[in-house]
Amino acid sequence: MAGEQPLLPWVMEYASARGWQLQVAQTGERSSVLAWHEGQLMLGFWEGTALPTLAHAVIEAAFQSPPVLLAERHALLNGQSVGKAADPGRIICSCFSVGEDAIREAIVGGCDSVTALGATLRCGTNCGSCVPELKGLFQDNPEMSARTAFQGLSR
């Protein structure tokens, strides 16, 4: 699926071809789609220029027990629960308002360098003042430090 073409149109076509009802939100930097069939959530898709901060537990629960209220569905479209904005944690990158929680989640998700974090979240790519703190987060994560050390030995 990866390639030069945007993924959102493909996701929408895929869901529409199955007769699923689409709920779509698009802003300049983010897009999201929920696909419903007979009241059941069939598909959720979120993308953005930066890694979207999502309430994964809320999303997983919606597949088991779909939200009924319109406000709940709108919040789910944003990847959140009603009335609760995602807590980004302590802001590390003030240029792009990237919080520690999002950074740690990206590290756990596979970002293994400050460069990878910059490509995913944009942190560390503007003024650079947060780069030392970003490097420190890798040292705070023993699993990441061990993986990085192992990669260094294997080269």
Legacy VTK file of the C-alpha trace (Angstrom):
# vtk DataFile Version 3.0
C-alpha trace
ASCII
DATASET POLYDATA
POINTS 155 float
0.000 0.000 0.000
2.874 2.377 0.587
3.807 4.567 -2.296
3.544 8.000 -3.767
-0.257 8.209 -3.726
-2.160 9.526 -0.685
-3.679 6.717 1.360
-6.906 8.493 2.368
-8.680 8.175 -1.032
-7.838 4.472 -1.140
-9.247 3.923 2.380
-12.426 5.792 1.476
-12.848 3.828 -1.768
-12.248 0.541 0.077
-14.938 1.316 2.662
-17.418 2.715 0.128
-17.088 -0.384 -2.074
-18.314 -2.442 0.869
-21.318 -0.198 1.400
-20.047 1.169 4.686
-21.190 4.603 5.832
-18.259 7.020 6.040
-17.602 9.675 8.641
-14.723 11.876 7.433
-12.779 14.790 8.908
-10.017 16.659 7.092
-7.929 19.617 8.168
-4.757 20.999 6.658
-2.531 18.569 8.529
-4.815 15.713 9.610
-7.357 13.371 8.085
-9.482 10.695 9.670
-12.154 8.259 8.569
-14.540 6.036 10.475
-16.512 3.445 8.514
-19.762 2.083 9.936
-21.972 -0.840 8.921
-25.301 -1.386 10.656
-24.088 0.588 13.676
-20.844 -1.392 14.012
-17.459 0.293 13.600
-15.691 -1.498 10.771
-12.656 0.701 10.143
-10.821 3.614 11.705
-8.070 5.507 9.891
-6.056 8.488 11.137
-3.142 10.198 9.399
-1.294 13.465 9.669
1.905 15.299 8.907
2.942 14.353 12.447
2.128 11.154 14.275
-1.447 11.616 15.546
-1.901 11.296 19.296
-4.700 8.783 19.708
-6.544 7.281 22.675
-5.879 3.683 21.635
-7.969 2.150 24.425
-10.979 4.268 23.399
-10.581 3.214 19.766
-10.258 -0.475 20.660
-13.351 -0.243 22.878
-15.333 1.348 20.029
-14.821 -1.755 17.895
-16.255 -3.897 20.709
-19.040 -1.535 21.771
-19.733 1.237 19.249
-20.465 4.715 20.597
-24.114 5.693 20.319
-24.094 9.428 20.964
-23.152 11.783 18.151
-20.642 13.572 20.428
-18.931 10.236 21.131
-18.660 9.482 17.418
-17.229 12.924 16.680
-14.666 12.497 19.467
-13.778 9.052 18.115
-13.245 10.595 14.680
-10.545 12.672 16.381
-9.174 9.513 18.041
-10.275 10.645 21.506
-13.022 10.149 24.060
-15.694 12.770 24.711
-14.469 15.824 26.590
-10.928 14.583 26.924
-8.178 15.985 24.796
-5.108 13.832 24.556
-2.555 14.817 27.152
0.701 15.303 25.270
2.639 15.259 28.527
5.349 17.767 29.329
6.143 19.759 26.180
9.669 18.954 25.017
9.636 20.604 21.581
8.092 24.031 21.900
8.476 24.774 18.180
5.918 22.096 17.289
4.255 21.538 20.705
5.402 17.919 20.908
4.965 16.376 24.331
6.977 13.759 26.160
4.148 11.193 26.014
3.946 11.365 22.216
7.738 11.108 21.977
7.899 8.078 24.283
5.070 6.434 22.321
6.992 7.015 19.080
10.133 5.485 20.616
8.195 2.413 21.718
6.642 2.330 18.243
10.045 2.029 16.583
11.681 5.463 16.343
15.285 4.675 17.205
16.996 8.040 16.761
16.442 11.766 17.051
16.337 11.843 13.249
13.519 9.266 13.224
11.613 11.285 15.827
12.022 14.379 13.650
10.671 12.563 10.615
7.696 11.248 12.589
6.816 14.079 14.985
8.899 17.001 13.623
10.498 17.510 17.063
14.135 18.575 16.916
13.859 19.773 13.316
13.503 23.522 13.801
15.604 25.403 16.376
17.241 22.246 17.764
17.153 23.284 21.423
15.217 20.126 22.349
17.706 17.712 20.725
19.724 17.067 23.936
16.515 16.260 25.809
15.347 13.993 22.984
18.666 12.120 23.178
18.143 11.824 26.935
14.799 10.096 26.401
16.584 7.303 24.560
18.902 6.867 27.552
15.882 6.792 29.893
14.456 3.852 27.940
16.587 0.784 28.835
15.134 -1.326 26.011
15.939 1.388 23.491
19.443 1.914 24.881
20.155 -1.819 24.671
18.810 -2.029 21.109
20.888 0.993 20.027
24.018 -0.431 21.697
23.446 -3.807 20.013
23.010 -2.139 16.627
26.248 -0.254 17.209
28.095 -3.504 17.973
26.688 -5.300 14.951
27.941 -2.701 12.452
LINES 1 156
155 0 1 2 3 4 5 6 7 8 9 10 11 12 13 14 15 16 17 18 19 20 21 22 23 24 25 26 27 28 29 30 31 32 33 34 35 36 37 38 39 40 41 42 43 44 45 46 47 48 49 50 51 52 53 54 55 56 57 58 59 60 61 62 63 64 65 66 67 68 69 70 71 72 73 74 75 76 77 78 79 80 81 82 83 84 85 86 87 88 89 90 91 92 93 94 95 96 97 98 99 100 101 102 103 104 105 106 107 108 109 110 111 112 113 114 115 116 117 118 119 120 121 122 123 124 125 126 127 128 129 130 131 132 133 134 135 136 137 138 139 140 141 142 143 144 145 146 147 148 149 150 151 152 153 154
